[in-house]
C-alpha cells in the first residue's frame, strides 16, 4: 500500500549510491607530502629451484599501503614512491618469504629487484581443504583471491561489500536489496562474522526488501572468506553459507581517512600508542539521504536516516597475549508518507532499527604450536514499526500496525588451534550464549467488500502478541586436519549444538578432502550435516506465530577442481547438491512488491514445506596480468526446487496440484563477466556484464463459478511460481583517470550503470478492471529494476 512512493525513493537512492566525492587518507609520517620527485621499483619473482616465474606473488612495502602482484611472467612494477628507505617483502604460498631491509628508493629512478623464492613445505594451516571457499581482499597471493582490493576499486557497487560478493558464482541478488542468497539458501541462512563476532541482520534501510546497504564500511575491512558450501565444523548454526570478515590491522603510523558522497559521510582514523604496543581504529558513517531527497523534491515522501560506528583498540599485554576491545553500532529511522494524489488521506509509516555489539577478544599464543582465541560479547537488536493506512476514496482507516521488538544476547566462546606435527592439526572450541527477547505486536486490518459504491461490508482481522522468550544455547566442535601423504590432506570434524529455548539438540559430522594433482592443480571434496535453530529475534509475530520451530537441517555434497596456468589464468569448476528438510513456513506476497507492512496486504500467503533441494554446476575463471589486463567471470547452472505441503491465504488452506515449485530466486543460467584494462598507471577502465534467466513469479487468473441461485461469481486464483520473468541482463562501465603526486593523488571516475538501458522486469502485479459490459478482467503491470544510471565522482587521497 506504500509501494508507489517507496519505489521512486529506492530509484533515487540507487542513483545517489554511485555518485559523489570521496576523500581518503591523511597519513602523518616522516615523508614530505609536497615532494613531487618520485621513484619506483620493478623486477621479477621466480622459483629458486626451477626458475619458473611465480604469477600472483605479493610484493609489499611493509608499513605502507604500497604493493603489487606479479603478472604471468613473474614481473611487477611499483611506481610513484617518494624517495626514502623501505622494507620490502616478497611472499607466495608454498615459498619462504623474502625480506629486504632498508632498501633505498631514489628520486626520478626505477630501481630493479629480482628475487628467487625458496620452496618450502606447505603448512597444514595454509592448506585450503574446503570447496566453495572464496577469498576477497586480504593478504593472500593473487592466485588465492577471487577478488582483490584493487579489483573492487575499479568496479561499481564496491561501496558495499555485500554487493561486491554478488560477483561470485552461486550468489543471487536483486538490484535494490544488498541481501543475497547462496546456492538456493535464503540470506537468513548465512552466518555473518566480523572478527569472530556473529552479526544479525547487518543492514541499513531494512524496509527496502530487507536492506538497501550493509552496516560495514568496506574501508575498515581487510579481508573476507565466503563459504558457499561444505564448510568445516568450526562454523555452526547456519544452513547456507558463511561470510567471515576481518577488520583492517591497526597501523603504527597514524592515518586519517575522510569520505564524502551523496549517500553518506564517512571518517576512519587509526594509529598507535605506547610506542606501538597498543593501537586503535575507528570508522563512522552517517547517511544524509533524507537531505538529498528533500533537495530533489521528495521532502514530503521519505526521510531515511542511518548511521554506523565501528571501533577497536588492541593492546599487547605480553608478547604472547593480545587483548582487543571492539564495538559496532548501527541505527536507522525512516519516516514515510504515501504521495498518492488520489488518496483522501495519505498512508504513513515510521520505522526504527538498531544493531549494537561489543566484544573483547583475547588472543593467546600458549606456545609456538598452540593458539587460543577467547571472545566475550554482548549484543542487542531492536525494531520498531508503526503505520496507518487509509482507503483511497473514503479516507477510512484500512489498517494500523504497532510493532516493537528487541533481542539481547550475551556470549562467551573459545577456539583452540594445536599443531601437533607437520601432519596433524587439531582445532576445537566451545561457546555459551544467554539470550532473551521482548515482542509487542498489534495490527488491525479492515477487509471491505462492496457490491456497489453505496453498499460495502467491512470485516476486521487483528493479530496481537506480547511474549518474552528467554533461554540459552551452547555447544562445541572438534576438527582434525591430517596430511596423509604429500598430495593428500583430509579434515574431519564433529559439532554438537543445544538450544534450550527451542529444545533442539543435534550432532553434525563434517568431512573435507583435498588432493594436490600437481603444484597448481587441486581436487577438493566436502560433505556434512548442517542445522540451524530459529534465532531469538526471528519469531514471525506479524503472521500470528508465538513459538519457535524445530531446527532446520541440510546435507551438503560438494566437489571441485582448481587449476592455475603459468599464463596467470586460474579456474575453478565445482558441482554441488544440497538437500534441506524441517524448513520453517515462509511468508510472502504473490506480487513480490516491496511493502513496509507486507503482513496487512491481501495477497500475503504462508507456505509450509516438506523440504527443498538445490543442485548445480559452477565455473569461475580469473586472468591476472598486473599492469595491463585482468578479467574474471563465472557461469552457474543451478536448480532450486521446494517441495510444498500447504498454502494458507486469507485464513484458507490450499494444496497445490504440483507440490514441487521452483525457489523464489531460482535462476537456471547465470553469467558474470568483468574486464579491467589499465594501459598505464593513469587510466583504469572496467566493463562488467551480468545475465541470468528470469526468476519465477506467480500468475493471477480469474475463475468464474456459477452459484446455486444462477448468478456467477468471479474470483482470483494464483498459479504459484508457474511463470517466469524475462531474462535479466545489464552492462556497467567505469572509467577512472588518476592525477596528482604520490602523496596527494586525485582520481576522477565516470560510471554508467545499465549502459544500454535495458528494461529488466522485477515484478508483475495484477490489477482488476471492469469492461464496458461490467465483466471483470485483469491487467498485468510490469515493474522494473532501475534503468540507466550515470555517475561522476572524484577520489582525493592524502598520504597514499
C-alpha positions in Angstrom: 0.0 0.0 0.0 3.0 2.3 0.4 4.9 0.8 -2.6 4.2 3.6 -5.1 6.3 6.2 -3.3 8.9 3.9 -1.9 9.8 2.5 -5.3 10.7 6.0 -6.5 12.7 6.7 -3.4 14.7 3.5 -4.0 15.4 4.5 -7.6 16.7 7.9 -6.4 18.7 6.3 -3.7 20.4 3.9 -6.0 21.4 6.7 -8.3 23.0 8.6 -5.4 24.7 5.4 -4.3 27.1 5.6 -7.3 27.7 9.3 -7.2 29.8 11.5 -5.0 33.1 12.8 -3.9 35.3 10.7 -1.6 38.4 11.8 0.2 40.9 9.4 1.7 43.9 9.2 4.0 45.9 11.7 5.7 48.9 9.9 7.0 51.3 11.7 9.3 54.8 10.2 8.7 58.3 11.3 8.0 57.9 11.7 4.2 57.5 15.1 2.7 54.0 15.1 1.1 54.9 18.0 -1.2 57.9 16.3 -2.8 56.9 15.7 -6.4 60.1 13.8 -7.2 59.1 10.1 -7.2 60.8 6.8 -7.9 59.9 3.2 -8.2 60.9 -0.4 -8.2 60.5 -3.2 -10.7 61.7 -6.7 -11.1 60.9 -10.4 -11.4 60.0 -13.1 -8.9 60.8 -16.8 -9.8 61.0 -20.2 -8.2 64.6 -20.7 -7.0 64.7 -24.4 -7.8 63.1 -24.3 -11.3 63.5 -20.8 -12.4 59.8 -20.6 -13.3 58.1 -17.3 -12.9 55.6 -17.0 -10.0 52.4 -15.4 -11.0 50.4 -13.7 -8.3 53.2 -13.3 -5.8 52.8 -10.5 -3.2 55.3 -7.6 -3.3 54.6 -5.3 -0.3 56.4 -2.3 1.2 55.7 -3.0 4.8 54.2 -0.3 7.0 52.8 1.4 3.9 49.8 1.0 1.5 52.1 0.4 -1.5 52.3 -3.0 -3.0 51.5 -5.1 -6.1 51.2 -8.6 -7.5 53.4 -10.2 -10.1 52.0 -10.9 -13.6 52.0 -14.1 -15.6 55.8 -13.7 -16.3 56.5 -13.0 -12.6 57.1 -9.3 -13.3 56.0 -6.5 -11.1 56.2 -2.7 -11.0 55.5 -0.2 -8.2 55.8 3.5 -9.2 55.0 6.8 -7.5 57.2 6.1 -4.5 58.7 9.1 -2.5 62.4 8.9 -2.0 63.5 7.2 1.1 64.1 3.9 2.9 61.7 0.9 2.7 61.4 -2.6 3.9 60.2 -4.9 1.0 58.6 -8.3 1.4 58.1 -10.9 -1.3 55.7 -13.8 -0.4 54.0 -16.6 -2.2 52.0 -19.6 -1.0 54.3 -22.6 -0.5 57.5 -20.5 -0.5 59.6 -18.8 2.2 59.1 -15.1 2.5 62.0 -13.0 1.3 62.5 -9.7 3.2 64.8 -6.9 2.0 65.6 -4.4 4.8 66.4 -0.7 4.3 66.1 -0.6 0.6 66.8 2.9 -0.8 64.3 4.4 -3.4 65.9 7.2 -5.3 64.0 10.1 -6.9 63.4 10.0 -10.7 64.7 6.4 -10.9 63.2 2.9 -11.3 65.3 0.5 -9.3 65.3 -3.2 -10.1 65.0 -6.1 -7.6 64.9 -9.6 -8.9 64.0 -12.3 -6.3 64.3 -16.0 -6.1 61.9 -17.6 -3.6 62.8 -20.8 -1.9 60.1 -23.5 -1.9 59.0 -24.8 1.5 56.6 -27.5 2.6 53.0 -26.0 2.8 51.9 -25.7 6.4 48.7 -27.5 7.3 47.0 -24.3 8.4 47.6 -22.9 4.9 46.0 -25.7 3.0 42.6 -24.9 1.6 40.5 -28.1 2.2 37.0 -26.7 1.9 35.5 -26.5 -1.6 33.3 -23.5 -2.2 35.6 -21.1 -0.4 36.3 -17.7 -2.0 38.9 -15.2 -0.6 38.1 -11.5 -1.2 40.9 -8.9 -0.5 43.2 -9.9 2.4 46.9 -10.5 2.2 46.9 -13.8 0.4 48.6 -14.2 -3.0 46.5 -13.1 -6.0 46.1 -16.7 -7.1 44.2 -17.4 -3.9 42.0 -14.3 -4.1 38.8 -14.3 -6.1 38.6 -10.5 -5.9 41.5 -8.3 -4.7 41.1 -4.8 -3.2 42.3 -3.3 -6.5 39.6 -5.2 -8.3 37.0 -3.8 -6.1 38.3 -0.2 -6.5 37.7 -0.4 -10.3 34.1 -1.6 -10.4 30.8 -0.1 -9.5 29.0 -1.5 -6.4 32.3 -1.7 -4.5 31.0 0.9 -2.0 29.1 -2.0 -0.3 30.9 -5.3 0.4 27.6 -7.3 0.2 27.1 -6.1 -3.3 30.7 -6.8 -4.3 30.5 -10.5 -3.3 27.5 -11.0 -5.6 30.0 -11.1 -8.4 30.9 -14.7 -7.3 29.2 -17.8 -8.6 26.4 -19.4 -6.6 25.3 -16.0 -5.3 21.9 -14.4 -6.4 20.6 -11.0 -5.6 18.3 -8.2 -6.9 19.2 -4.6 -7.7 17.5 -2.9 -4.7 18.5 -5.0 -1.7 22.0 -5.7 -0.6 20.9 -9.2 0.7 21.9 -12.2 -1.3 21.2 -15.9 -1.4 23.7 -18.7 -1.7 23.0 -21.8 -3.7 19.3 -21.8 -3.0 19.5 -20.9 0.7 18.0 -17.6 1.9 20.1 -14.8 3.3 19.0 -15.6 6.8 20.8 -19.0 6.5 24.2 -17.3 6.1 26.4 -16.9 9.1 27.9 -13.4 9.2 31.1 -12.8 11.3 33.2 -9.7 12.0 36.4 -10.6 13.8 34.8 -13.7 15.2 31.6 -11.9 16.4 28.3 -13.0 14.9 26.2 -10.3 13.3 22.4 -10.5 12.9 20.6 -8.6 10.1 23.6 -6.3 9.4 21.7 -3.9 7.1 20.6 -0.4 6.7 17.1 0.6 5.5 15.6 -2.9 6.2 12.2 -1.8 4.9 13.6 -2.0 1.4 13.5 -5.7 0.7 15.4 -6.5 3.9 18.2 -3.9 3.5 19.5 -1.4 0.9 23.0 -1.3 2.3 25.2 -3.2 4.8 26.3 -1.7 8.0 30.1 -2.4 7.4 32.4 0.2 5.9 34.4 -1.5 3.2 37.4 0.6 4.0 37.5 -0.9 7.5 37.5 -4.5 6.2 40.9 -6.2 5.4 39.7 -9.5 4.0 36.7 -11.8 3.6 36.3 -15.6 3.3 33.0 -16.6 1.7 32.0 -20.2 2.1 29.2 -21.4 -0.2 29.0 -25.0 0.9 30.7 -27.8 2.8 32.4 -25.5 5.4 34.2 -27.1 8.4 32.9 -27.8 11.9 34.1 -24.5 13.4 31.1 -22.8 11.7 27.7 -23.8 13.1 24.1 -22.7 13.3 23.9 -22.0 9.5 22.5 -23.9 6.6 23.5 -21.9 3.5 27.0 -20.3 3.8 29.4 -18.2 5.8 30.6 -14.6 5.4 33.7 -14.3 7.6 35.1 -10.8 7.7 38.3 -9.4 9.2 38.8 -5.8 10.0 41.9 -3.9 9.0 45.0 -4.3 11.0 45.8 -1.3 13.2 48.8 0.6 11.9 51.8 2.0 13.7 51.7 5.2 11.6 48.7 7.4 12.3 46.3 7.7 9.4 43.0 9.5 9.0 40.6 9.0 6.1 37.6 11.2 5.2 35.0 10.3 2.7 32.0 12.2 1.3 29.3 11.1 -1.0 25.7 11.9 -1.6 24.8 8.7 0.3 26.9 9.2 3.4 29.8 10.9 5.1 32.5 8.7 6.5 35.5 9.0 8.8 38.1 6.4 9.6 41.2 7.0 11.7 43.8 4.6 13.1 47.1 4.9 15.0 49.1 3.5 17.8 50.2 4.3 21.4 52.8 3.3 23.9 55.5 3.0 21.2 53.4 0.6 19.1 52.4 -1.7 22.0 48.8 -0.6 21.5 46.8 0.5 18.5 43.3 1.8 17.7 40.9 2.2 14.8 37.5 3.9 14.5 35.2 4.1 11.5 32.0 6.1 11.4 29.4 6.8 8.6 26.3 8.9 8.6 23.8 8.8 5.7 22.0 12.0 4.7 19.8 10.6 2.0 17.0 12.4 3.8 18.5 15.8 3.0 19.3 14.9 -0.6 15.7 13.6 -1.2 14.4 16.9 0.1 16.6 18.7 -2.4 15.2 16.7 -5.3 11.6 17.3 -4.2 10.9 14.2 -2.1 10.6 16.1 1.3 7.0 15.1 1.9 7.6 11.4 1.0 10.5 9.9 2.9 13.1 10.9 5.5 15.6 8.0 5.8 18.4 8.5 8.3 21.0 5.9 9.0 24.5 5.7 10.6 27.0 3.1 11.8 30.2 3.2 14.0 32.9 0.6 14.2 35.9 0.8 16.6 38.5 -1.3 18.2 41.5 -0.9 20.4 44.2 -3.5 20.7 46.9 -3.8 23.4 49.7 -6.3 23.7 49.6 -7.3 27.3 52.7 -9.5 26.9 54.5 -11.0 24.0 52.1 -13.9 24.0 48.7 -12.2 24.9 46.9 -9.5 23.0 43.6 -8.0 24.1 41.2 -6.3 21.6 38.1 -4.4 22.5 35.6 -3.9 19.6 32.3 -2.1 19.2 29.8 -2.0 16.3 26.6 0.0 16.3 24.2 1.0 13.6 20.9 2.9 13.7 18.1 3.6 11.2 15.0 5.7 11.1 12.5 6.0 8.2 9.5 8.4 8.2 7.5 7.7 5.1 4.3 9.2 3.7 2.5 7.8 0.6 2.3 10.5 -2.0 -0.7 9.2 -4.0 -2.5 12.3 -5.1 -5.8 10.5 -5.4 -6.0 9.5 -1.7 -8.2 11.4 0.7 -5.7 10.6 3.4 -2.1 9.5 3.0 -0.7 6.3 4.3 2.1 6.8 6.9 4.9 4.7 8.3 7.6 5.3 11.0 10.2 2.7 11.5 13.4 2.4 13.5 16.1 -0.3 13.7 19.2 -0.8 15.7 22.2 -3.2 15.9 24.6 -2.9 18.8 27.6 -5.2 19.6 30.5 -5.1 21.9 33.1 -7.8 22.4 36.5 -8.4 24.0 39.0 -10.7 22.2 42.0 -12.3 23.9 44.4 -13.8 21.5 47.0 -16.0 23.2 50.0 -18.0 22.0 50.5 -20.6 24.7 53.5 -21.9 22.8 54.6 -21.7 19.1 52.2 -24.6 18.3 49.2 -23.7 20.4 47.0 -20.7 19.8 43.8 -19.7 21.8 41.2 -17.1 21.0 38.6 -16.1 23.7 35.7 -13.8 22.9 33.2 -12.4 25.4 30.4 -10.4 23.8 27.1 -8.6 24.2 24.6 -7.7 21.5 21.2 -6.1 21.1 18.9 -5.9 18.1 15.9 -3.5 18.1 12.9 -3.0 15.8 10.1 -0.5 15.9 7.4 -0.2 13.2 4.3 2.0 13.4 2.0 2.6 10.5 -1.5 3.6 9.4 -3.2 3.2 6.1 -6.5 4.5 4.6 -8.9 3.6 1.9 -8.2 5.9 -1.0 -11.6 7.4 -1.7 -13.3 7.4 1.7 -10.4 8.2 4.0 -11.5 5.4 6.4 -8.8 3.6 8.3 -7.8 0.4 6.4 -5.0 -0.9 8.7 -2.9 0.0 11.7 0.4 -1.6 12.8 2.3 -1.2 16.0 5.4 -3.5 16.2 8.1 -3.2 18.9 10.7 -5.9 19.5 14.2 -6.3 20.9 16.5 -9.2 21.4 19.6 -9.5 23.6 22.5 -11.9 23.6 25.5 -12.4 25.9 28.1 -14.8 24.7 31.4 -16.5 25.6 33.3 -18.7 23.2 36.8 -20.1 22.8 38.7 -21.6 19.9 41.9 -23.6 20.1 44.4 -24.4 17.4 47.1 -27.0 18.1 49.7 -28.1 15.5 50.8 -31.5 16.8 53.2 -32.0 13.9 53.6 -31.2 10.3 51.0 -33.8 9.6 48.4 -33.2 12.3 46.4 -30.0 13.1 43.7 -30.1 15.8 41.0 -27.5 16.2 38.4 -27.4 18.9 36.2 -24.9 20.7 33.0 -24.3 22.7 30.5 -21.5 23.2 27.7 -20.4 25.5 25.0 -17.8 24.8 22.4 -16.4 27.2 19.6 -14.9 25.1 16.2 -13.1 25.7 13.7 -11.1 23.7 10.6 -9.0 24.1 7.8 -8.8 21.4 4.9 -6.4 21.5 2.8 -6.5 18.3 -0.7 -5.4 17.3 -2.3 -4.9 13.9 -5.8 -4.3 12.8 -6.9 -4.8 9.1 -10.2 -3.9 7.6 -11.4 -6.1 4.7 -14.0 -4.2 2.7 -16.3 -5.9 0.1 -18.5 -3.6 -2.0 -21.4 -4.7 -4.1 -21.5 -1.2 -5.5 -20.3 2.2 -4.4 -23.1 2.6 -1.9 -23.1 -0.9 -0.4 -20.0 -2.1 1.4 -19.4 -4.7 4.2 -16.4 -4.4 6.5 -14.8 -7.3 8.4 -11.9 -6.7 10.8 -8.9 -9.1 11.3 -6.4 -8.4 14.1 -3.2 -10.0 15.2 -1.6 -9.4 18.6 1.3 -10.8 20.6 3.1 -10.0 23.9 5.8 -12.5 24.6 9.2 -12.6 26.3 11.1 -15.7 25.5 14.5 -16.4 27.0 16.9 -19.3 27.2 20.5 -20.3 26.4 22.5 -22.0 23.6 25.7 -23.9 24.0 27.8 -26.3 22.0 31.3 -27.2 20.8 33.2 -28.8 18.0 36.4 -30.7 17.3 38.2 -30.9 14.0 41.3 -32.8 12.9 43.2 -31.9 9.7 45.5 -34.8 8.7 48.1 -34.8 5.9 48.0 -38.5 4.9 50.6 -38.1 2.2 52.3 -35.2 0.4 49.4 -34.7 -2.0 46.5 -35.8 0.2 45.0 -33.9 3.2 41.7 -34.7 4.9 39.8 -32.9 7.6 37.0 -34.5 9.6 35.1 -32.8 12.4 32.1 -33.2 14.7 29.9 -30.4 16.0 27.3 -30.5 18.8 24.8 -27.8 19.4 22.0 -27.5 22.0 19.3 -24.8 22.0 17.5 -24.5 25.3 14.6 -22.3 24.2 13.8 -24.4 21.1 14.6 -27.8 22.6 17.0 -28.6 19.7 19.9 -31.0 20.1 21.9 -32.1 17.2 25.3 -33.7 16.2 26.8 -32.7 12.8 29.6 -34.6 11.2 31.7 -32.8 8.6 34.3 -34.1 6.2 36.7 -32.4 3.7 39.5 -33.6 1.5 42.0 -32.1 -0.9 44.3 -33.9 -3.3 47.1 -32.0 -5.0 47.3 -33.4 -8.5 50.2 -31.0 -9.3 51.8 -27.8 -8.0 48.8 -25.8 -9.3 46.1 -28.4 -9.5 43.8 -29.3 -6.6 40.8 -31.6 -6.3 38.6 -30.9 -3.3 35.5 -32.5 -1.8 33.2 -31.8 1.1 30.3 -33.4 2.8 28.4 -32.7 6.0 25.3 -32.3 8.1 24.2 -28.7 9.0 21.5 -27.5 11.4 20.2 -24.0 12.2 17.9 -23.3 15.1 15.4 -20.4 14.9 17.1 -17.3 16.4 15.7 -15.4 19.3 14.7 -12.4 17.1 13.1 -14.4 14.4 9.6 -15.2 15.7 7.2 -14.0 13.0 4.7 -12.4 15.3 3.2 -10.3 12.5 1.8 -13.5 11.0 0.4 -14.9 14.2 3.3 -17.0 15.3 4.3 -17.1 19.0 6.5 -20.1 19.4 9.8 -21.4 18.0 10.0 -24.0 15.3 12.4 -27.0 15.4 15.8 -26.6 13.8 16.1 -26.7 10.0 18.6 -29.1 8.6 20.6 -29.6 5.4 23.1 -32.0 3.9 25.9 -30.8 1.6 27.8 -32.6 -1.1 30.4 -30.6 -2.9 33.3 -31.5 -5.3 35.6 -29.0 -7.0 38.7 -28.8 -9.3 41.0 -25.8 -9.3 43.9 -25.2 -11.6 46.3 -22.3 -12.3 48.1 -22.0 -15.6 51.5 -20.3 -16.0 50.0 -17.5 -18.0 48.1 -16.3 -15.0 44.7 -18.0 -15.7 43.1 -19.6 -12.7 39.9 -21.5 -13.0 37.6 -23.5 -10.6 34.9 -26.0 -11.5 32.5 -27.1 -8.8 29.4 -29.2 -8.5 27.1 -29.4 -5.5 24.0 -30.9 -4.2 22.1 -29.6 -1.1 19.1 -31.3 0.5 17.2 -29.3 3.1 14.5 -30.5 5.5 12.4 -29.4 8.5 12.0 -25.9 6.9 10.0 -23.3 8.7 7.0 -21.7 7.0 7.7 -18.8 4.6 5.6 -15.7 4.4 5.5 -13.9 1.0 3.2 -11.8 -1.2 2.1 -13.2 -4.6 3.1 -10.0 -6.3 6.6 -9.6 -4.7 6.0 -5.9 -4.4 8.2 -4.0 -1.8 6.0 -3.1 1.1 6.8 -1.7 4.5 4.0 -3.7 6.1 3.6 -6.8 4.0 1.6 -8.6 6.6 -1.5 -6.4 6.1 -1.6 -7.0 2.3 -4.5 -9.1 0.9 -2.1 -11.1 -1.4 0.1 -12.3 1.5 0.3 -16.0 2.0 2.1 -18.6 4.1 3.8 -21.7 2.7 4.7 -24.9 4.5 7.3 -27.3 3.2 8.2 -31.0 3.1 11.7 -30.0 2.1 13.8 -28.5 -0.7 16.9 -29.3 -2.7 19.4 -27.3 -4.6 22.0 -28.6 -7.1 24.2 -27.0 -9.7 27.5 -26.7 -11.6 29.7 -23.6 -11.3 32.7 -22.4 -13.3 34.8 -19.5 -12.1 37.9 -18.2 -14.0 40.2 -15.3 -13.5 43.1 -14.0 -15.6 45.5 -11.8 -13.8 48.3 -9.8 -15.6 49.1 -6.9 -13.4 49.6 -3.5 -15.1 47.6 -4.3 -18.2 44.7 -6.7 -18.4 42.8 -8.6 -15.8 39.4 -10.2 -16.1 37.2 -12.6 -14.2 33.9 -14.3 -14.9 31.7 -17.2 -13.9 28.9 -19.4 -15.2 26.4 -21.2 -13.0 23.9 -23.8 -13.9 21.5 -24.3 -10.9 18.2 -25.8 -9.9 16.3 -24.9 -6.7 13.1 -26.9 -6.0 10.8 -26.6 -3.0 8.6 -29.4 -2.0 5.5 -27.7 -0.6 2.8 -29.0 1.8 0.1 -26.4 2.2 -0.6 -22.8 1.2 -2.6 -20.5 3.5 -4.2 -17.4 2.1 -6.7 -15.2 4.0 -7.3 -18.0 6.5 -8.0 -20.7 3.9 -5.7 -23.7 3.5 -4.9 -25.0 0.0 -2.9 -27.9 -1.5 -1.0 -27.2 -4.7 -1.7 -29.5 -7.7 2.0 -29.8 -8.2 3.7 -29.6 -4.8 7.2 -29.1 -6.3 7.8 -25.5 -7.2 11.0 -23.5 -8.1 12.6 -21.4 -5.4 11.9 -17.6 -5.4 15.4 -16.8 -6.8 15.8 -19.9 -8.9 17.8 -18.9 -12.0 18.7 -21.7 -14.3 21.6 -20.0 -16.0 23.7 -17.1 -14.6 26.8 -15.4 -16.2 29.0 -12.7 -14.7 31.9 -11.1 -16.6 34.3 -8.3 -15.6 37.1 -7.0 -17.8 39.6 -4.4 -16.5 42.2 -2.6 -18.6 45.0 -0.5 -17.2 47.2 0.7 -20.1 49.3 2.8 -17.6 49.1 3.9 -14.0 47.0 6.9 -15.0 44.0 5.1 -16.5 41.6 2.3 -15.5 38.6 1.0 -17.4 36.2 -1.7 -16.2 33.4 -3.2 -18.2 31.1 -5.7 -16.4 28.1 -7.7 -17.7 25.6 -9.7 -15.8 23.0 -12.1 -17.1 20.6 -14.6 -15.5 17.4 -16.4 -16.6 14.2 -14.9 -15.2 13.1 -15.6 -11.7 9.7 -17.4 -11.2 6.7 -15.4 -10.4 3.0 -16.0 -9.6 0.5 -15.6 -12.4 -3.0 -14.4 -11.4 -6.1 -15.6 -13.3 -9.9 -15.1 -13.0 -12.2 -18.1 -12.5 -15.9 -18.0 -12.9 -18.2 -20.1 -10.7 -22.0 -20.5 -11.2 -23.8 -20.2 -7.8 -27.0 -22.2 -6.9 -29.1 -19.1 -7.5 -28.0 -18.9 -11.1 -25.6 -15.9 -10.6 -22.0 -16.0 -11.5 -19.1 -15.4 -9.0 -15.7 -14.3 -10.3 -12.7 -14.8 -8.1 -9.0 -14.5 -8.4 -6.7 -17.6 -8.4 -3.0 -17.7 -8.1 -0.7 -20.0 -10.1 2.2 -20.1 -7.6 5.6 -19.6 -9.4 4.3 -21.2 -12.6 5.6 -18.3 -14.8 9.0 -16.8 -15.3 10.1 -13.2 -15.7 12.1 -12.3 -18.9 15.8 -12.9 -18.7 17.8 -10.2 -16.8 21.0 -8.7 -18.3 22.8 -5.4 -18.0 26.2 -3.8 -18.7 28.1 -1.4 -16.3 31.1 0.7 -17.3 33.5 2.7 -15.1 36.4 4.8 -16.4 39.0 6.3 -14.0 41.7 8.9 -14.5 44.4 9.5 -11.9 46.2 12.8 -11.3 48.4 14.4 -8.7 51.5 13.4 -6.8 52.3 10.3 -4.9 51.3 11.8 -1.6 48.2 13.5 -2.9 46.7 11.5 -5.8 43.4 12.5 -7.3 41.1 10.1 -9.2 38.2 11.1 -11.3 35.8 8.4 -12.4 32.7 8.1 -14.5 30.4 5.1 -14.1 27.4 4.2 -16.1 25.1 1.5 -14.7 22.9 -0.4 -17.1 24.7 1.2 -20.1 22.2 0.1 -22.8 19.2 1.0 -20.6 17.7 -2.5 -20.5 14.2 -2.7 -19.1 14.7 -5.6 -16.7 11.4 -6.7 -15.2 11.5 -7.1 -11.4 7.8 -8.0 -10.8 4.4 -8.4 -12.4 1.5 -7.0 -10.4 -2.1 -7.5 -11.4 -5.0 -5.0 -11.1 -8.6 -5.8 -11.6 -10.7 -3.8 -14.1 -14.3 -3.8 -15.4 -15.1 -3.8 -19.1 -18.0 -1.8 -20.8 -20.4 -4.6 -20.0 -19.3 -4.8 -16.4 -17.4 -8.0 -16.8 -14.1 -8.1 -14.9 -10.7 -8.6 -16.4 -7.1 -8.4 -15.2 -4.3 -6.0 -16.3 -0.7 -7.2 -15.8 1.5 -4.3 -14.8 5.3 -4.9 -15.1 7.6 -3.3 -12.6 11.2 -2.7 -13.5 14.6 -2.6 -11.8 16.5 0.7 -12.3 17.4 1.9 -15.7 20.4 3.8 -17.0 22.2 5.5 -14.1 25.2 7.7 -14.9 27.6 8.7 -12.1 30.6 11.1 -11.8 32.9 11.1 -8.8 36.3 12.2 -7.5 38.6 10.4 -5.1 41.2 12.5 -3.3 43.9 11.0 -1.2 46.3 12.4 1.3 49.4 10.4 2.2 48.8 7.4 0.0 
